[in-house]
Amino acid sequence: MRLLRTALAGLALVLVAGACASSGEPRDETPTYVTVDNQSRYDMTIYVVRDNGQRVRIGRVTSVSEERFEIPSYLVFGITTLRFLADPLAAQGSPISNQIAIVPGEEIHLTIPPM
């Protein structure tokens, strides 16, 4: 009987913690996009780079083409500063953008010049 009460208390604690995880405030779920115009002759893997240096892969753009990628919503909250890194598949060097301040719902345009 005591084991059953302990298990029920543990379950209640998990349910309460889950209820507290939601702040009740509406979160802006408007998608944020980056359009990458790759003018180089190399295919590029595109990453979002956070202030702490963490890289999050968002996709690949082939040479001399343009692609539109959605930036994961967990990376953009309020005014967020991000950088974008283009990693060429068959060449040296990885161009990285300056820091860009982004708000949810914004569309960013990046151009990778010919190399």
N, C-alpha and C positions, 0 to 999 in steps of 0.2 A: 504494500500500500504506500509506504514511504517513497519507493522508487517511482511509482506512478505520479505522486504529487511533485517530485523533483522534475520529472519529464514534462509535466504540464506547466510548471513554473518556467522552465526553460523555453517552452514553446510560446508562452505569453510574452516573455522578454523579447523573443525574436519578432513577434507581431508588433509589439510596441516600438521596437527599433525601426522596423520597416515603415511604420506610420510616421515616425519622426523624420525619416529621410526626405519626405516631401515637404518643402517649406510652405506650400500653399500659394506662393507667388507665381503668377503666370510667367512662363519662360518664353522668350522670343524664339520660335522655331523656324523663322524665316531662313531659307537656305542661303548660304553665301557661296559664291562661285569665283573661280579664277579661270580666265581664258588665256592659254599659252599659245603664242604664235612662234613656232619653231622655224626660223629661217636658216638654220644650219643644216649641214648634210648628215648630221648624226641623230639617231633616235635618242631621246632623253627620258630618263625617269625623273618625275617631278616629286619633290618632297616639300612639306611645310616644316619650317624649323621654328620651334618655340624659343622663348627667351632663355630657357635653361639648357638649350642645345639639343633637346630631343627632336629627332627627325620622324615625321609621319609621312609615309608614301601615299600619294593621292592618285598616281597614275603614270601613264607613259604617253608621250607624244612622238609620233614618227617624224622623220626628217621632212623639212619643207612642208609642214602642215600645221593645222591649228586644232586644238582640243579644248573642251570646256570641262572642268572638274568641279565637283561640289566639295567644299572644305567641310570636314566633319564638324558638326555643331558643337561638340565638346571642346573644340579648339577656339571657338569664337564666342565670347561672352562680354557684353558691353563693348567698350573700346579696347581692342586687343592688338598688341604689336606682334607681328609675325614676319618671317623672312621666307623666301622661296629658294630652293636649291634645285638646279638642273644638273643631273648626273649623266654625262654621255655614256652610251653603251660601248663604244669602240674607240674612245679617245681619252686623252689625259685632261685633267682639270675639271672642276665642277663650278660653273658660275653660280653665284648666290646674289640675291637681290639685297637692296638696302632694307632696313626695317620699314614696314608699312603698317600704319594704324588702320585697323579694319573694324567695322561694326556689322552686326548681323544683317543679312539681306543685301549687302554690298556686292558689287561685281568688280573684280580686279582684272586688269589686262597686263600681261607680261609678254615681252618680245625677247626672244633669244636671237641675237644677230648672227649672221654667217660667221663661221670660225675659219 
